[in-house]
Structures are given as C-alpha cells and as structure tokens.
Amino acid sequence: MALQLPCSSCGGAVPFPSKALFYAVCPYCGSMLVRKDLHLESLGQVALLQDDYSPLQIGAEGSCGGKSFVLTGRIRRRWAEGGWNEWFMDFGDEGEAWLAEAQGFYSVSRPEPLPKSPPGLEQLQVGTVWELGNKRYQVDDKREAVVEGIAGQLPFLLKPGEKSVGVDFSGPDGRFATLEFAAGETRLYVGEYLELPDLRMKNLRELDGW
C-alpha cells in the first residue's frame, strides 16, 4: 500500500507509492513538497498542471519488459514548436524509467550512468557521432525546452520554468539515447520507441474515440 502523508500546507493526503520518491506536488493546493522521513516540507507553490488529450494519467499501470510499473508523476515540457509529456514509470524494486509522449508517439527510456568523458553540449551538433557502449549513436536533434508544469511524485526536484537542452541520438536496432543538460548537470537516458498497446496498460483516462 502506498505511503500517504499529510501536506504541510493544506493537510491533504499525498501518496508516495515508492520509497525512491521524495518530491511531490500536492493535488489539492499545488504545494511543491519534499519528503523527509515521514514528514513533508513545502518548497513553495506551483500551478496545478491541467489534463490534456493524453490517455495516460497518474496511477495508470502497465508492463514493460515483463515487469510491472505504475505512472506516479508527470512533467510537461515545451519548446519552440510544441510540447510533450514525460511520465515517471515506477517499477518498485525493479528500477525506474520514463515514458515520453508526443503527438501520439511513445518511447521508454531508462537512466544510465554517464561514461567517462562524455561529450559537452558545445561539441554536439546534428550529425555528430558518439561511441556509446561500443555502438555508434548519431545526433538527430538538439533543442532547448522549458518545464511548463509538473504533477504527482518524482524522484528529483524540478520546478516550472526550469530550462534544459536535450540532445537526441539514433542508434542501432531502433534504440536511441538522450543527453540532457540542465542546471549544471548532465543525464543520460537510453531507450526505444514503441506503441502504447505494447505496455498493456490499464486505468487509462477515458477519452472519446478510445
């Protein structure tokens, strides 16, 4: 059963389905909260993220790679030509991943340790080739984005308005990699594209046409 703690601002019950999750947005008052043992502290207010036309929602469950997961958090990012959702996939003791959703296309990526001497942002342009794990990855896209909103529970602190630059690479066998540069940190994610039915999801939002 998910741990539920009272919001330090309004007293509403805030669920923490995994011990790996330390940050949450109160669904009642919009307070950004950090969990410290069994107590929550407010880091300020954020605007509540509104639903869009996605069939996904926090609490939806599915299976990926033979392992069950639940969606616990959502990040909405926007760039010059549109926006996309990133959903945190909590696999419990089996790890974590991110389900990206943009205009009906889906991908699942997992955080990976950075190799020694990763390329810097200024070195990466469309067409640049990077050797990652003895495999060749090529830069397809490089874009600056801003966090438009967040909801639910996340493993790290993130606030609306924060900017990042993402560099997307295509790799062998339909794989891809992403280097994310944000707030002085660099994160690496590796994953693959898929269709939503591949995840065998339940508890999706009811939308016309679904």
C-alpha contacts under 8 A as a table, 3 or more apart, distances in Angstrom:
res1	aa1	res2	aa2	distance
1	M	17	P	7.23
2	A	15	P	6.09
2	A	16	F	5.65
2	A	17	P	4.11
2	A	18	S	6.97
3	L	15	P	5.65
3	L	16	F	5.04
3	L	17	P	5.95
3	L	18	S	7.76
4	Q	13	A	5.81
4	Q	14	V	5.30
4	Q	15	P	4.25
4	Q	16	F	5.98
5	L	13	A	5.52
5	L	14	V	5.29
5	L	15	P	6.47
5	L	16	F	7.75
5	L	38	L	7.00
5	L	39	H	7.02
5	L	40	L	7.17
6	P	10	C	7.87
6	P	11	G	4.77
6	P	12	G	5.33
6	P	13	A	4.69
6	P	14	V	6.01
6	P	39	H	7.93
6	P	40	L	7.26
7	C	10	C	5.60
7	C	11	G	4.49
7	C	12	G	5.22
7	C	13	A	6.26
7	C	14	V	6.30
7	C	26	C	6.68
7	C	31	S	7.93
7	C	33	L	7.62
7	C	40	L	6.33
7	C	41	E	7.89
7	C	42	S	7.99
8	S	11	G	5.90
8	S	40	L	5.83
8	S	41	E	5.95
8	S	42	S	6.32
9	S	29	C	7.68
9	S	31	S	6.98
9	S	42	S	6.89
10	C	28	Y	7.69
10	C	29	C	6.64
12	G	26	C	7.47
12	G	28	Y	6.54
14	V	24	A	7.78
14	V	26	C	6.14
14	V	27	P	7.50
16	F	19	K	7.20
16	F	21	L	6.56
16	F	22	F	7.95
16	F	153	Q	6.84
17	P	21	L	7.70
17	P	72	T	7.54
18	S	21	L	5.65
18	S	90	D	7.40
18	S	92	G	6.20
19	K	22	F	7.57
20	A	155	P	6.28
21	L	24	A	7.98
21	L	153	Q	6.30
21	L	154	L	5.62
21	L	155	P	4.56
21	L	156	F	7.65
22	F	34	V	5.65
22	F	35	R	4.96
22	F	36	K	7.58
22	F	153	Q	7.37
22	F	154	L	6.72
22	F	155	P	5.73
22	F	156	F	6.92
23	Y	32	M	7.35
23	Y	33	L	5.63
23	Y	34	V	4.65
23	Y	35	R	6.24
23	Y	153	Q	5.62
23	Y	154	L	5.31
23	Y	155	P	6.25
23	Y	156	F	6.30
23	Y	157	L	6.18
24	A	32	M	5.99
24	A	33	L	5.21
24	A	34	V	6.60
24	A	151	A	7.16
24	A	152	G	5.41
24	A	153	Q	4.17
24	A	154	L	6.12
25	V	30	G	5.72
25	V	31	S	5.60
25	V	32	M	4.67
25	V	33	L	5.99
25	V	46	V	7.82
25	V	150	I	7.35
25	V	151	A	5.56
25	V	152	G	5.46
25	V	153	Q	6.68
26	C	29	C	5.77
26	C	30	G	4.94
26	C	31	S	5.25
26	C	32	M	6.62
26	C	33	L	7.15
26	C	152	G	7.40
27	P	30	G	5.91
27	P	48	L	7.30
27	P	151	A	7.57
27	P	152	G	7.34
29	C	45	Q	7.90
29	C	48	L	7.95
30	G	45	Q	5.59
30	G	46	V	5.36
30	G	47	A	6.00
30	G	48	L	5.49
31	S	42	S	6.15
31	S	43	L	7.09
31	S	44	G	5.67
31	S	45	Q	4.39
31	S	46	V	6.10
32	M	42	S	5.70
32	M	43	L	5.25
32	M	44	G	5.56
32	M	45	Q	5.77
32	M	46	V	6.45
33	L	40	L	6.03
33	L	41	E	5.44
33	L	42	S	4.57
33	L	43	L	5.76
33	L	44	G	7.77
34	V	40	L	5.56
34	V	41	E	5.36
34	V	42	S	6.55
34	V	43	L	7.17
35	R	38	L	6.85
35	R	39	H	5.84
35	R	40	L	4.65
35	R	41	E	6.61
36	K	39	H	5.26
36	K	40	L	6.05
36	K	41	E	7.49
42	S	45	Q	7.99
46	V	149	G	7.94
46	V	159	K	7.69
46	V	160	P	7.24
47	A	149	G	7.23
48	L	149	G	7.42
48	L	150	I	7.57
48	L	151	A	7.13
49	L	149	G	5.48
49	L	150	I	6.03
49	L	151	A	6.12
51	D	54	S	7.60
53	Y	207	L	7.66
54	S	57	Q	7.67
54	S	205	R	7.68
55	P	204	L	5.59
55	P	205	R	4.83
55	P	206	E	6.80
55	P	207	L	6.63
56	L	60	A	6.70
56	L	204	L	5.39
56	L	205	R	6.00
57	Q	60	A	5.71
57	Q	71	L	7.18
57	Q	204	L	6.27
57	Q	205	R	6.30
58	I	70	V	7.87
58	I	71	L	5.16
58	I	72	T	5.22
58	I	73	G	6.10
58	I	74	R	7.34
58	I	152	G	6.86
59	G	70	V	5.98
59	G	71	L	5.34
59	G	72	T	6.02
59	G	203	N	7.13
60	A	70	V	5.78
60	A	71	L	5.53
60	A	201	M	6.84
60	A	202	K	5.89
60	A	203	N	4.80
60	A	204	L	5.66
61	E	68	S	7.37
61	E	69	F	5.74
61	E	70	V	4.36
61	E	71	L	6.34
61	E	201	M	5.43
61	E	202	K	5.46
61	E	203	N	6.53
62	G	68	S	5.75
62	G	69	F	5.52
62	G	70	V	6.49
62	G	199	L	5.49
62	G	200	R	5.28
62	G	201	M	4.08
62	G	202	K	6.32
63	S	66	G	6.01
63	S	67	K	5.30
63	S	68	S	4.34
63	S	69	F	5.94
63	S	199	L	5.17
63	S	200	R	5.92
63	S	201	M	6.95
64	C	67	K	5.35
64	C	68	S	6.48
64	C	69	F	7.48
64	C	198	D	7.76
64	C	199	L	5.63
67	K	91	F	7.09
67	K	94	E	7.51
68	S	91	F	6.05
69	F	89	M	5.89
69	F	90	D	5.26
69	F	91	F	4.40
69	F	92	G	7.30
70	V	89	M	5.70
70	V	90	D	5.35
70	V	91	F	6.77
71	L	87	W	6.28
71	L	88	F	5.58
71	L	89	M	4.83
71	L	90	D	6.22
72	T	87	W	7.40
72	T	88	F	5.82
72	T	89	M	6.61
72	T	90	D	6.64
72	T	152	G	5.81
72	T	153	Q	5.44
72	T	154	L	7.17
73	G	87	W	5.67
73	G	88	F	5.08
73	G	89	M	7.85
73	G	150	I	7.53
73	G	151	A	5.63
73	G	152	G	4.20
73	G	153	Q	4.66
73	G	154	L	5.56
74	R	85	N	6.75
74	R	86	E	5.65
74	R	87	W	4.52
74	R	88	F	6.25
74	R	150	I	5.59
74	R	151	A	5.16
74	R	152	G	6.32
74	R	153	Q	7.83
74	R	154	L	7.88
75	I	85	N	5.74
75	I	86	E	5.05
75	I	87	W	6.45
75	I	147	V	7.07
75	I	148	E	7.72
75	I	149	G	6.05
75	I	150	I	4.58
75	I	151	A	6.69
76	R	83	G	7.18
76	R	84	W	5.96
76	R	85	N	4.69
76	R	86	E	6.43
76	R	147	V	6.01
76	R	148	E	5.35
76	R	149	G	5.17
76	R	150	I	6.17
77	R	83	G	5.52
77	R	84	W	5.57
77	R	85	N	6.38
77	R	86	E	7.81
77	R	145	A	6.25
77	R	146	V	5.56
77	R	147	V	4.55
77	R	148	E	5.26
77	R	149	G	7.21
78	R	81	E	7.92
78	R	82	G	5.81
78	R	83	G	4.05
78	R	84	W	6.54
78	R	145	A	5.39
78	R	146	V	5.45
78	R	147	V	6.49
78	R	148	E	6.19
79	W	82	G	5.53
79	W	83	G	5.90
79	W	143	R	7.34
79	W	144	E	6.27
79	W	145	A	4.50
79	W	146	V	6.51
80	A	145	A	7.68
83	G	102	A	7.13
84	W	100	A	7.25
84	W	101	E	5.83
84	W	102	A	4.76
84	W	103	Q	7.57
85	N	100	A	5.79
85	N	101	E	5.17
85	N	102	A	6.58
86	E	98	W	6.31
86	E	99	L	5.67
86	E	100	A	4.49
86	E	101	E	6.35
87	W	98	W	5.56
87	W	99	L	4.99
87	W	100	A	6.31
88	F	96	E	7.46
88	F	97	A	6.28
88	F	98	W	4.86
88	F	99	L	6.49
88	F	154	L	6.90
89	M	96	E	5.64
89	M	97	A	5.03
89	M	98	W	5.47
89	M	99	L	6.66
90	D	95	G	6.84
90	D	96	E	5.02
90	D	97	A	6.90
91	F	94	E	5.05
91	F	95	G	5.15
91	F	96	E	5.42
91	F	97	A	7.89
92	G	95	G	6.05
92	G	96	E	7.47
96	E	110	R	6.72
96	E	111	P	7.88
97	A	108	V	6.70
97	A	109	S	5.63
97	A	110	R	4.45
97	A	111	P	6.82
98	W	108	V	5.58
98	W	109	S	5.35
98	W	110	R	6.32
99	L	106	Y	6.85
99	L	107	S	5.72
99	L	108	V	4.63
99	L	109	S	6.74
100	A	106	Y	5.56
100	A	107	S	5.27
100	A	108	V	6.37
101	E	104	G	6.50
101	E	105	F	5.69
101	E	106	Y	4.78
101	E	107	S	6.91
102	A	105	F	5.25
102	A	106	Y	6.69
105	F	193	Y	7.98
105	F	194	L	7.83
105	F	195	E	7.30
106	Y	193	Y	5.97
106	Y	194	L	5.77
106	Y	195	E	6.22
106	Y	196	L	6.68
107	S	191	G	7.06
107	S	192	E	5.63
107	S	193	Y	4.12
107	S	194	L	5.60
107	S	195	E	7.97
108	V	191	G	5.45
108	V	192	E	5.74
108	V	193	Y	6.46
108	V	194	L	7.52
109	S	189	Y	5.71
109	S	190	V	5.11
109	S	191	G	3.85
109	S	192	E	6.52
110	R	189	Y	5.21
110	R	190	V	5.55
110	R	191	G	6.15
111	P	187	R	7.36
111	P	188	L	5.83
111	P	189	Y	4.44
111	P	190	V	6.67
112	E	187	R	7.85
112	E	188	L	5.52
112	E	189	Y	5.59
112	E	190	V	6.81
113	P	187	R	7.99
113	P	188	L	6.75
114	L	118	P	6.83
114	L	187	R	7.04
114	L	188	L	6.07
115	P	118	P	5.93
115	P	132	L	7.90
119	P	123	Q	6.22
119	P	124	L	7.08
120	G	123	Q	5.36
120	G	124	L	6.86
121	L	124	L	5.50
121	L	181	F	7.41
122	E	125	Q	7.76
124	L	128	T	5.94
124	L	139	V	7.27
124	L	167	V	7.70
125	Q	128	T	5.51
125	Q	139	V	6.58
125	Q	141	D	7.93
125	Q	142	K	7.17
126	V	138	Q	7.73
126	V	139	V	4.89
126	V	140	D	5.38
126	V	141	D	5.91
126	V	142	K	7.04
127	G	138	Q	5.79
127	G	139	V	5.08
127	G	140	D	6.46
128	T	138	Q	5.58
128	T	139	V	5.30
129	V	136	R	6.53
129	V	137	Y	5.62
129	V	138	Q	4.37
129	V	139	V	6.47
130	W	136	R	5.84
130	W	137	Y	5.16
130	W	138	Q	6.17
130	W	139	V	7.98
131	E	134	N	5.85
131	E	135	K	5.45
131	E	136	R	4.76
131	E	137	Y	6.21
132	L	135	K	5.26
132	L	136	R	6.31
132	L	137	Y	6.81
135	K	171	G	7.44
135	K	172	P	7.37
136	R	171	G	6.18
136	R	172	P	7.26
137	Y	169	F	5.56
137	Y	170	S	5.45
137	Y	171	G	4.50
137	Y	172	P	7.44
137	Y	176	F	7.52
137	Y	177	A	7.49
138	Q	169	F	4.94
138	Q	170	S	5.41
138	Q	171	G	6.65
139	V	142	K	7.65
139	V	167	V	6.83
139	V	168	D	5.74
139	V	169	F	4.27
139	V	170	S	6.57
140	D	167	V	7.73
140	D	168	D	5.71
140	D	169	F	5.41
140	D	170	S	6.48
141	D	167	V	5.82
141	D	168	D	5.19
141	D	169	F	7.18
142	K	165	V	7.05
142	K	166	G	5.77
142	K	167	V	4.47
142	K	168	D	6.39
143	R	165	V	5.57
143	R	166	G	5.58
143	R	167	V	6.72
144	E	163	K	7.10
144	E	164	S	5.75
144	E	165	V	4.30
144	E	166	G	6.45
145	A	163	K	5.72
145	A	164	S	5.52
145	A	165	V	6.18
145	A	166	G	7.64
146	V	160	P	7.58
146	V	161	G	5.73
146	V	162	E	5.58
146	V	163	K	4.36
146	V	164	S	6.38
147	V	150	I	7.67
147	V	159	K	6.99
147	V	160	P	4.85
147	V	161	G	5.17
147	V	162	E	5.41
147	V	163	K	6.43
148	E	160	P	5.31
148	E	161	G	6.28
149	G	159	K	7.41
149	G	160	P	5.10
150	I	158	L	7.85
150	I	159	K	7.27
150	I	160	P	6.93
154	L	157	L	7.29
158	L	162	E	7.29
159	K	162	E	5.99
163	K	182	A	6.57
163	K	183	A	7.84
164	S	180	E	6.77
164	S	181	F	5.60
164	S	182	A	4.50
164	S	183	A	7.45
165	V	180	E	5.86
165	V	181	F	5.19
165	V	182	A	6.60
166	G	178	T	6.60
166	G	179	L	5.80
166	G	180	E	4.54
166	G	181	F	6.34
167	V	178	T	5.52
167	V	179	L	5.20
167	V	180	E	6.46
168	D	176	F	7.24
168	D	177	A	5.97
168	D	178	T	4.58
168	D	179	L	6.72
169	F	176	F	5.48
169	F	177	A	5.02
169	F	178	T	6.07
170	S	174	G	7.42
170	S	175	R	6.39
170	S	176	F	4.52
170	S	177	A	6.55
171	G	174	G	6.35
171	G	175	R	4.99
171	G	176	F	5.08
171	G	177	A	7.23
172	P	175	R	5.67
172	P	176	F	7.84
174	G	192	E	6.30
174	G	193	Y	7.23
175	R	190	V	7.36
175	R	191	G	5.76
175	R	192	E	4.73
175	R	193	Y	7.37
176	F	190	V	5.82
176	F	191	G	5.49
176	F	192	E	5.89
177	A	188	L	7.20
177	A	189	Y	5.60
177	A	190	V	4.32
177	A	191	G	6.33
178	T	188	L	5.80
178	T	189	Y	5.16
178	T	190	V	6.42
179	L	186	T	6.68
179	L	187	R	5.70
179	L	188	L	4.77
179	L	189	Y	6.60
180	E	186	T	5.52
180	E	187	R	5.10
180	E	188	L	6.48
181	F	184	G	6.97
181	F	185	E	5.83
181	F	186	T	4.65
181	F	187	R	6.69
182	A	185	E	5.34
182	A	186	T	6.48
194	L	198	D	6.75
195	E	198	D	5.48
195	E	199	L	7.63
196	L	199	L	5.71
196	L	200	R	7.55
196	L	201	M	7.81
197	P	200	R	5.39
197	P	201	M	7.07
201	M	204	L	7.05
206	E	210	W	6.83
207	L	210	W	5.56
